[in-house]
Amino acid sequence: MYRQILKILNNNKKYTIEQLATKLSINIDELCIIIKKLETYGIKLNHPTTNTYQLIEAIELLDAKLIKSKLIDSSVELEIFDVLNSTNKYALDKTDFNKPLICLAEYQTAGYGRQGSNWISPYASGLCLSIRHDYITKSDGLSIALAVTIARVLYNLGIVDVGLKWPNDILWEQRKLAGLLLESIFGKKIVIGIGINVRMPKNDDISQPWVDIATILKKVPSRNTLTIELINNCLETLVNYPKTGLNPFLKDWQFFDLSYGKSVTLYTDDGYIRGTADGIDGRGALRINNQSYICGSLRLTNY
């Protein structure tokens, strides 16, 4: 019902609660509850008069038919939800393992990123995307390859200052633009979660510096176009990676690498390592002081 309400309001006209209820064939009390939920999810509504509603800014909703028609692999299963707890959790829990699954949600009630951090994205303000695919046995460096894949897509859109912080944070001027999370299912399937900030309202609940595409580019790309490009490029990487490994991505990693030659601190379960970052090795491990590290949380430091 969220989508139906927004489709009506997307013409920038004002509607009374009675007019909306009539168009949607539901009672006013039920409609009021749904509208309050939408506002809780981050939809900004103008109230010119009591019980009158108008969208402050038009919203582009994801179009399943359009996206499906543009995918390079027509066999994939595509599911788009208005509201979901988490696209990654949904993909992990679904028991049908027969074909690749693409899962998108306009809003996640319990989105999460690396190390269990919350991923906050108001309704239709970004992309909440998960791809479930065959497990790649030689998966060393896969998160690096996918981060490079996403950075390439954003760079080709005109975000020329996009950069990567090891292992897979996508930043712009040291602010989080996109996130990537890999999870596996019993060594049989891999789920790739991607979150991208497209047109985000101000949000004080996000603890780290962040940015959206609308802040960077004068002309914001269609969310549907961005979704298609991301899915197709990630699918291509997932299909080719078992054959090519990380090698085809190393040059672009060097181009996007934000830490190369800089003083860094890597926090691990055993403590921390300080030194100068020297890129990554052939497995995607971070090089610091001539040593390789495969996991940890990286910060640029001055010392």
N, C-alpha and C positions, 0 to 999 in steps of 0.2 A: 504493500500500500504506500510505502514511502516514495517509491519511484512514481507511482501514479499521481500523487499529490504534487511532486516536484515538476513533473511534465506539464501539469496544468499551470503552475505558478511561473514556469520558465518563460512566459511571454511578457513578463514585466508588468502585467496588469494587476489591479487590486481586486481581491475577491472577499466577499463576506463569508463567514463560517457556514451560513445557510446555502450559499451558492456552491461552495466546495462540497458540502455534504450531498447536495442534490446531484452534482456531476459524478460523484464517486459512489452514490447509492449506499451510503452508510449513515448511521445516526450521528448527531452532533457531538454527543458525549464521547463516542469512540474516536471521532475525528480530532477532538481537542486533545485527547491522550496521545494520539500519533504525532500531532504537531509539536506538542511539548517534548516528545522523544526526539524528533528531528532537531529541535533547538538544542537539546542536550548533546546531540551528536555533532554539533558545530554549525548547523545551518543558520544563517543570519536572515531573520525575517523582519520586515518593517511592518509596523502596526499603525497605519494612518488614522484609524478610528478604532473604537472598541470592537473586538471580534472581526477585524478586517486584516487581511494578510497580503503581503507582497514580498517577493524575493528581492533582497538588496542587490544581489548580483546574479546574473544567469549562471547556471551550472551545466556542464557537459557530463551527461551520464554515459557509462560504458555501454556499448552496443554489441551484444553477443553475436548477432548475425553478421555485422560488418567485420568484427575481429576474426571470426571463424573463416570468413570467405577469403581473408588475406594471409592465412597461415601457410607456411611452406609445407607443413605436414598435416594433411587433411584428416589423418586418422586419429589425431589427438582428441581427447575429451575436454571440452571447455565448459566450465561452470562459473557463472557470475551471480554473486549474492548481494542483496542490499545491505544486510547486516550479518556478520559472522563473528564468532569468538576469535578465530585466527585462521587465516588461509593455510598456514603451515600445519597447524594442528589438524585441520580438516583433511588435508592431503595425507598426513601421516596416519590418521585413523581410518581412512577409507580402505575397505578390504579388497576392492576390485583392482587387481594388479596387471590386467591384460594389456593396457596401453597407456601411453603418457597422458598425464592429467594437467590441465591448466586451471587454476582456481584463482578467481579475483573477487574482491569484496569492496563495495563502496565505503564500508566502515567496519572496523574491527573493534569489538568490545574488550579483547584481551590480546592485542597484538604485542609481539615481543621480538627482541633482537638478540645479538650475541650476549652471552653471560647473563641471560634472563632479563636484560633491560627492557623497559616498556617502549613500544613503538607507538607514538601518538600521531594520528592523522585524522582530522575531522572529515565528516562525510563528503566524499567526492572531491577532496582537496588534493589528493595525491594518487599514487598507485600502491595498492596492497596486492601483491601477486606472488603466487607459488607455482612452481613447476615440479611435478613428480615424474621421474624418469628412471630408466634402468640404472642399476648401481654400476658405477665404474670402478673395477677392481684396482686399477692403477690410478688412484685418485689423488696422489700427492700433487699439490699445486693447483687442484681444480678450482679452489676458491679464488686463487690468484687469476686464473684464466677467465673466470666469470666476472670478476671485478674489472679486469681489462675490457671485457666484452661490453659491460655496462658503460664504462668510461668512454669507449669508442662511440657508442650510440649518442651519448650526451654531447660529446665533442662535435660530432657530425651535425647536431642540432644547432651548433653555434656557441656552445659553452666551452670556449677555448681554454679557459683557466681551470677546468676541472682537474682534480688531482686525486691520487690514491695514497692512503695511509695504510701500511701493512697491518693485517693481511688483506682486508677487503673493504675498508671504509672509503666512501666516495665523498670528497670534500670540494668546496669552492671557497677560496680565501679563508681556509681553516675552519669553515663552518660545514656542518653535516648537511649534505644534499640528498644522499641516498644511502641505504644500508643493504647488506647481503648476509644471509644466514643459510648454512648448509646443515641438513640433518639426514640421517639414514634410517631405513626400516629393515632391521634384521639382516643387513648386508645384501638385501634384494633390490631395494629401491632407494633412490636419493631424492630428497626434497630441497628445492632451492627457493628460499623466500627473498623477495625483493621489495623494498619500500622506497618510493621516490616522492619527494615533496614537489608538487606542481604549483598549486596556488593555495598557499596556507594562510589562514587568518592568524593574527597575533595570538600567541599561546604561551602563557606564563608557566604552564605545567611541564614544559620541556626544559630539562636541567642543563643541557649542553648547547653551545652556540649552533644555530641551524640557519638554513637558507632554503628558498624555494626557487623554482625555475622562473616564476613570474617576476622575482626580484632581479634576476640576472639578465633575462631577455626582454626586449621591448615587445616582441611578438611571441606569445606563449603557444607552443605546439598543441595540437589536439591531444587530449588524453588517450583517445582511441588510437591515433597514429603512433604515439609514443609506446603504447601497449603492444601494438603489432610489431614495431621495430625491436623492442626488447625481447619479446617471445621468440621471434624468428632468429635473432642473433644468438640468443642463449641456446635454443634448440640446435643450431648449427654447431656451436661450441661443444655441447654435450655429445653430439653424434661423432664429431671429429676427434675429440680429445683422446679417446683410447688409442687412436692411430698415431696422433702427432705428439701427444704429451704437451708439456709446457713450452717447448722451444719456440713455436710461432708467436707466443705472447710476451717473450722476454724483452724484445726491443720496445714494444709499446709500454710495458711496465716501467722501463727506464725513463721513457718520455713522461709518464704520469706520476712517477715516484716523487713524493713530497719530502722524504726523509734522507735521500741520498746525500752523503757528504756532510750531514748535519749531526749535531750533538743530540743524542736520544737517551731515553731511559726505557728499558723493557721490563715490565713487572711480570713476574712469574709466580708460580705456587711456592717456589723456594726462596723468593726474595726479589731482587732487582739487579739489572745489569746496566751500567752506564758506559757510553762510548760513542764512537762515530759510526753511523750507518753506512754500509757499503753495498747497498742493493740486496738482491736475493740470489740464491744459488739455483741450480737446475731443478730442485724439488720445490722451490717456492719458499724455502726457509730464509729468514732474515739474517743478514750478515752484519755482525757488530764486532769490531776489534779482531777480525779474522776468524771469528767463530760463527757457527750457524745455529739458529734457534727456530724451532718449528711452532712454538706457541707462546702466547703472552699478550699483554696489553701494552701498546707502544705509545710513548709520548715524546714530543720534541722537548728538549730541555736546554737551559742555558746554565753552564757551570764551568 
